[in-house]
């Protein structure tokens, strides 16, 4: 036996054995942390997978099939006009009110299609960070100064991070640009306006199905919330018509799925997951067996799901074990975090940035969490640092980014977010 080739398996086996041998089962903190990990994963599965991630998977799959590489490279590629590329990528968050996990399939889709690393990184950060609803809520709950600082910081952040990623890996980007220059532009299978309407319908379903309830009763945002399922349903009908008219799906199959979805919505009112799941399953059964582009669409969608979902669930489980849910304890006591973010020192801002980067924030939940931390003595600088690092990153998010663009680029991206959030927190804390 060659022991040199066997030492790694031996180390892993020994490490796993020691972990289980000394597992502190029975201690209150450990048992509570395990419960919190399972509770957070359960909540994530119920609230984010079906109505957030599944539509995002279908959009990502559609990008891979129905959007030509030439189109992606024209606007976001390594040879694209820099002002146009970073401008398009940086404002995406104003349209997509998504969290750090929901943006991942979309990022993976455009990156696989040839988007430059810089614009793709800008999109990856801006998707969850530049969220109009979150910025408005921040201004109303935490103060106008912090809301404006978050908005300005997030927009500037996204562009600077993208530009720095391009600079750090410019050798690879130059090779990608040279390869893209030699690629011919394929002929479009349908007019651009049809493809645009098709994507707009999917994005609208993703946005309106996940429209959160605002705190204030009345007003524009609450009106949209009150009518969100009617809006989602009408958009879904238009989407079904597009699939039949433009993508040649069998009309009676689409009609059957629509009727089942409508009946379930009436039979189980107040349970939108049930009809939503029926619609997703029905669409999958219709498109999956086909040999044309719609079958390829489902295949790409399933490929993204297989790549991303296991990593996300593992990351959420670990995040829950370490940090618990908001208002609940994990292995790391919440009082440690509260004590470490007071004042405006480099350490406080850095700790807030790192803690925010590894915690999982669903869309809009960062505001009440910060409200509690500020009430317990958190400084203004660390509060902004957490707002800039937290919504855009999380442990599940990092695991998936690594699988898409590699460990080296992921480390650089995460480091840039943490360092820039720390610097912005220090400046903001010193000024205000």
N, C-alpha and C positions, 0 to 999 in steps of 0.2 A: 504494500500500500504506500502511495506517495503522500506523506503527511503534509507536505507543503501545499498540496492542492485541497487538503481537507480541513485546514485550520479555520477557514471562514465559516463553513457549516457548523463546526464545533463551537465557535464563539457564539453564533446565533442560537444554537440549541441551548448552550449554557446560560445565555442571557435570558431567554424565555423561561427556562426552568427556574432561575433565581427570582424573576419577576413574580411568577405564580407561587413560588415557595414562600416569599415574604409579602404576598398580597395582603393588605390590611383589611380584609373582610371582617365586618363587625364593628369597625370604628365608625362613629357617627359621620365624620366629615367624608370619609371614603364612600360610605353607603349613600349619603346624600348626593355626592358628586356623580355616582353611577346613575342614580335616579334622574338627576338633572340632565345628564348626557342623553338618556333615553327620552326624557320629556322634550328636550330641544329637538331631537331628531324626529320625534312623533309630530311635533308642531310644524317642523320644516316640511315633512312629507305631506301634511294636510293643507298647509297654507301656501306653499311655494312650488311644489313639483308640478301639479296638474295644470294650474292656471297661469303660472309664470314660466316654468322651464319648458314644458311641452310645447306651447306656442313658439317659444324661442328656438327650440330644436327644429320645428317645421320651417321657421324663417331661415335658419342657418342652412338647412337642407336645400331650401329653395334658392338661396344665394349660390350654392355649389352647382346647381343644375341649370337654373333659368337666367342667371346673370353671367354674361360672358366675361372671361378673364380680361379681355381687352377693355371692357367697361370699367371693371374694378381698377385696373392698372392706369386707366386714363385719369381717374379722379383720386385714387389713393395709392397708386403704385410708386415704386422707387423712382421712376422718371417723371412722375406727375408734377404739375405746377405746385410749388410748396405752399403758396398762399391758399390756393384752392383746396389742396389735400388736407392741410391742418385746419383750415376753416370749416370744411365739411365735417371732419372728425370731431372737432372740439364742440360743436353745437348739437351733437347728436343727443346729448342728455336732456335737452329741452323737449325733445319729442318722445324719447324712450324713458319713462319713469321706472327704471329697473334697478334691482339691487346688484351687489357685486357678483352674485352667482348667475343671475339671469342674463347678464351681458356676455357671459363666457361663450355660449354657443354662437352668438352673433360675431364675437371677436374671432373665434376659431374659424368661422365660415369665411370672413373677409381675408384673414391671414392666409388660409389655405388657397384662396383664389388669387393670391399674388399681391395683396396690399403691402406697401412698404412697412418696415418695422416701426418707423417713426409715426406715420399716421395711424397704424393699427394700435400702437401703444397709447396714442392720444385718445382714440376711440374707447379703448379699454378703461382708461381712467375717467373719461368724461361721461360715459354712459350712466354710471350710478352717481357720480359726483355733481354734475350740473343738472340737478333735478329741480324744476321750477317749484313744484309743490313743497319739496323739502326746504328750499331756500326761503320761501314765503313763511312756512311754519317756523323756521329758525328765527326769522325777523320778528314774528309776532310773539313767540314764547320767550325767546332768549334776548331779544332786543334788536333794534334796527342796525346798530353798529356791527354786531356779530353776523347778522344776516347778510349785510353788504360785504363784509370781509370774506365770508364764505363764498359768495357769488364771484367776487373778483378773484379770490385766491384759486378757486376751482378752474375758472376759465384759463387763467395764466398758467396754472399748474399743468393742465392737460397739454398745452402747446409746448411748454418748456421741457416737460418729461419726454414728449415725443421727439423733439429736436435733439435732446441729449442722448436718447436711445439710438437715434440715427448716427450721431457723431461717434458714439462708443463702438458701434458695429458697422461703421461706414465701409469697411472692406467687403463684408458680406453684402451690404446694400448695393455697392457698386457692381458686384458680380451679378446680383439679381437684376439690376437695371440693364446691364449689358445683355443678359439673357432675354429680358422682356422686349428689348429693342428689336430682336430678331424674330419675334413671334408675329405672324400675320393676324389681322383682325377677322374673326369668323363672321359669317353672315348671320344676322338676327333671324330667329325663327318666327317672331311675331313683332308687331310694332312696339316701340318703347313705351307708349302710353298705356298699352295693355299690361305690360310687365309692371309698370309703375302702379297701376290700379290694384293689381294682384298683391303686390307687397304692401301697399297702403292699407288694404283690407286686413291683412294678417297683423300688421302693426297696430291697427285700431282695435282689433280683438284683444291683443295682448295688453294694450294700455287701458281700455275701458273695463275689461273683466277684472283688472286689479286696481281699479280706482278706489283709493282709500277714503274713509269717512272723515270729513273735516271736523274740527272741534266746534266751529261756529255753525249754528243752525241758520239756514237761509243764505242767500248770496249765490254767486255763479258756481263756485266749486261744489257747494252742497246740492245745487240743482242737478249738476252732472252726476253726482253720486246717486241721487234719488232715481234718476232715469238710466243708470249705467247698464242694467241688464236689457232694457228695451233697445238702447243704442247698440249694445253688443249683438243682440239678436238680429237687428236689421242689417248690421254689417255682415253677419254670418250668412244671411240670406243672399245678399249681394255677392259674397264670396262663393257661395254654392252655384249661383248663376254663372259666374266667371268660369268655374271649374267645368261646367257642362258645355258652355258656349265656346270657350277658348282652349280648353285642355282635353276636350272630348271624353269626359267621364260619362258613364251610362246614366242617363237622366233619372230612370226609375230607382236606381240604387241610391243616388244622392237624395232623391225625394223621400225614400224610405228612412234613411238616416235622419233627415230633417224632421219627419213626422214623429219618430221615436224620441228624438231630443225634445220636441215641443210637448209631447204627451208627458214625458218625465218631468218637465219643468212645471206642468200644471198639477201633476199627481203629488209631487214632493216639493211644494213651495218652500222657499227659505233654505233649500239645500242645493245651491247652484253647482256643487261638485258633481252631482249625479248626472244631470243632463250634459254638463260639460264633458264628463268622462265618456258618455255615450257617443257624443259627437266625435271625440278623438278616436275612439275605438272604431266607429263606423268609417271615418275617413281612412284610417289605417287599413281596414279590410278592403276598401274599394281600391286604394292606390297600390297596396303592397304587391298583389299578384301580377300587376300589369307589366308588360315588357317595354312600354314606351317611356317617355320622359317623366311621367307622373310616378311610374314605378321606381325610377331612379331617384326621384324626389324623396319617396318614402325610404329608400335604401340609404341615402345620405343622412336623412333625419335619424334613422335608427343607428347609424354609425356614430353620430355625435352623441346620442344618448348613451350608447355603450361606453364611449370614451370618458364622458364627463360625469354621469350620475354616480358610479361607484366612488369616485374620488370625492365628490361633493358630500355624499352621505358619511364617508369616513371622516372627512374634515369637520363636519358639523358635530359628529359624535365626540371627537377629540376636543373641539372647542367647548362643548357643553360640559365635558368632564373637567376641564381645567377652569373654566370661568363661569359655568352655570348659565341660567337664563337671567334676563334683567330682573333684579329684585330677589334673586336666589343665589345661594352659594355653590361654588364648585370647589375643586381642590385648592385653588388660590383664593384666599379670603378677600372679599370685596373691600374691606377696610384697608388692606395694603394699597390698593389702587387709590382709594380716597386720600390716604395720607401722602401718596407720592406725587400728587398733581396739584398741590397747593403752591401759591406764589408764581413766579415767572422765571425760575432758574432754567439753565440748560437741561439739567437732569429732569425737572418736572415736565418740560415740553417734550423731551426725548421719550420719557416714559409714556406720556399720553399718546405720542405718535405710534410707538411700538405696540402698546396695549390696543389702540384702535385698529392697527393693521391686522392683528391676530384675532380680534373679536369678530363675531358675525353680527352685522346689523341688517335687519330687514328694512325695506324702504320706509322712511319716516320715523323708525323707532329710535334713532340716535338722538332725536330732540328731547323726548321725555327722560331718556337715560342721562343726558347731559344736564338737564334741569335738576335732577336729583343730585348729581355730582357737584354742580355749582352750589347747590344748597348746603352741601357738606364741606365747602371751602375750596373747591377747584378754582384755580386762577383763570383769567380770561385768555391768556396766551395758550396754556394747555388745552382749554376748551376748543379754541380754533384749530389747534394742532390735531386734536382727536377728530374734529369734524372734517378736516381735509384728508386724513389718512384712513379713518374708519369706514365710511360708506363705500370707498373705492376698493378696499382690500379686505380679505379675511383669510383664515387658514384654509378653508375649503377652496376659496378662489386661487390661492397660491399653488395648491396641488394641481389644479387643472391647468393653470398657466404654464407650469413646468412641463406638463404632458404635451402642450401645444408648441411652445417655442424653446424648450430646453431649460436646464437648470441655470446655466450661466446668465442668460438673458433675464430669467425670472428673478435671480438674486439682484441683478443691477436695477431692474424695474422697482422691486420692493424697496431697495435701499434708497433710490431716488425719491420715492414717495415719502419715506420716513424722514429723510434728511431735509427735504423741502418743507414738509409739514412742521418740523421742529424749528426751522429758520423763520417761517411765517408766524408761528406761534410766539417766538421771541420778539419779533418786530411788533406784532399786534399788542402783545402784553406790555411792551415798553411805551407804546403810544397811548394806550387806553387804560 
